[in-house]
Structure formats: C-alpha cells, structure tokens
Amino acid sequence: MKAIRVREFGPPGTMKIEEVSDPAPGPGQVVVAIRAAGVNPVDTYVRAGTYARKKPDLPYTPGFDGAGIVESVGAEVTRVKPGDRVYINGTLTGSYAEKALCPEGNVYPLPPRLTFAQGAGVYVPYATAAHAIFHVARCRPAETILIHGASGGVGTAATQIAKAAGMRVIGTAGTPRGLELVTAQGAHFAINHRSESYAEQIAAATGGRGPDVILEMLANVNLARDLTMAAFRGRIVVIGNRGTIEISPRDAMAKDVSIHGMMLLNITPDESTQLDAILAAGLENGVMTPVVGREFLLAEAARAHEAVLEPGAYGKIVLVP
C-alpha cells in the first residue's frame, strides 16, 4: 500500500509517499481502508519536531483522524466488522495512508449522512472543541463565548457545540467567505478579526461586558488583547499557539481573568469517555456536521500541511488516498 513517511523532522517536504507493507490486525485490532485522512495543525508541529509532547520514532506515518471502511479485524474484536463505515480517533500506524491499523477502541461508526471526508473531520476538531468548552472552560448556558478562527475545523465544531449548548456565540474570521460560514454555523455575531475595530465590535456585541469565554486558536497573536476584552472573571482557553507573546499580568488581575492551556492528548480516561458520548450524541442528532473546506491527494500531503497553517481558514482539510 501507499503511505506518507517522515524520515527526518523538518519542513513539509520531508514527507514522501512510499510503498509499505499492508498492516495485519492482531487481537483487538482493526485494519481500516482509509478513504479520507484529516489534516490538523498539530500534524505539522509533530512533523517539524516542535510539538510539546514526545516526538514519534522515525520513520513514521503522520495522521490521527481518518474515515473509511473496515477491511479486516483481529481476534476478540466485537464492536465492528468488515465492511462497516467508520471514523477513527487515532491509529497505530498513521492515517496518511491507504490503510491504517487501529485499536478497536479507536474506531467508531460513521453515520450514513456523513461522507468519508466529513468523517475525517470528526474527532480532533470536535473532541478539542468539546473538551475546551465543557471540561476546561466549564461553560454554562446563557454565557457568551468568543471563538477566534471560527471558520476553521475546530472553530466550526466549537460554534456548533456552543450554539447547541445554549451559549451566545461570537465567531471571528478573516474573509467574507469565512464570515458567511461562521453565520451559517449558527453564530449570533460574525466579526472580521482583520478589522481595526474588531475589539470594539466585540464589546458592542456584549453590551460592553466582554465575552465570558474566549477560545483562542492563535495565542501568540491575540492573547494580550483577549485579556483586555474578556468579561469579569472570564476564561481564556488557549487551543493553538505558534510563538511567544508579551502580556501584562495586570490585565488578568484587573478582572480576575484566567488563562487555561489545553492539549487534547492530555485528557483523562474519564474525560475521554465523556467526549466519546458527546460526539456520539452530536453525530446522531445532527448537531455536529463537519465542514470540509479542501481535499488534497495523499501525494500532496506537503501542500496540505502548508494550507492548514495559511490565513483564511475554511473548514477541514483532508487527504484522499
């Protein structure tokens, strides 16, 4: 089968498509024929060797999210069978490939209403958004939430979840097309974060009080201003960051604002169980509908890694073997 392989950490060009052996399932394992693999910003950090967690052993195949059809199962597998449509939330061999070996517990039914490309955009975006909203920020109905980058994969997921949870949603984007998407996902206000007056527009949308919760996708650019915009005892959840920033702690002290960092890989087993239940319910009742912005061929993985970090995010980026 064909798979993307990384033999040294570095720029996108370090990813090469190679011919590798097909995986075979052992006890409790499942082989999924990948129809689409999700591309996430975290994939680029791992490939570059800058991720905060332990680096994978080289060589490796990138990819965490994916969707496809169960090809074969090992002994003791009971949840899925060959021919089932599934999405995955982690693999043993990487999802940037024609096939992926997965623990049974990482394979979930893909609802018929979703395409494989949408299935590849389920776990990381929606689990990240749900973890930030429910576990980290501990959001409550009627609170106001500001979602930076609400037109991206995590942003659209967070907008859908927060709206369904009874929150007042303000979403930002940087293009007219992105703002249209933010509105279409249910945000009460869609604001261009490239506008010089965007902070004033957010203040006006909250009656001068500021957002109770801010989901921050690019902390190295926005965190200092977030502290001045947040409501009294507001919570800022740092989901994404690509550098350093200077802030004034007094801005946090003045309103008792708290800053929470999070990484999805840090979730506890109990939180993982809760997230599985949230995603299952959201997919079943139609609240969660991934937005696919662009599709690239597997051989174009390097270009996809560049695209996922470009300004003007619009939905999920996926690779198609």
Buried (B, 14 or more C-beta within 10 A) or exposed (E): BBBBBBEEBEEBEBBBBBEBEEBEBEEBBBBBBBBBBBBBBBBBBBBBBEBEEEEBEEBBBBBBBBBBBBBBBBEEBEBBEEEBBBBBBBBBBBBBBBBBBBBBEBBBBBBEEBBBBBBBBBBBBBBBBBBBBBBBBEBEEEBBBBBBBBBBBBBBBBBBBBBBBEBBBBBBBBBEEBBBBBBEBBBBBBBBBEEEEBBEBBBEBBEEEBBBBBBBBBBBBBBBBBBBBBBEEBBBBBBBBBEEEEBEEEBBEEBEBEBBBBBBEEBEEEBBEBBBEBBBEBBEEEBBBBBBBBBBEBBBBBBBBBBBEEEBBBBBBBBBB
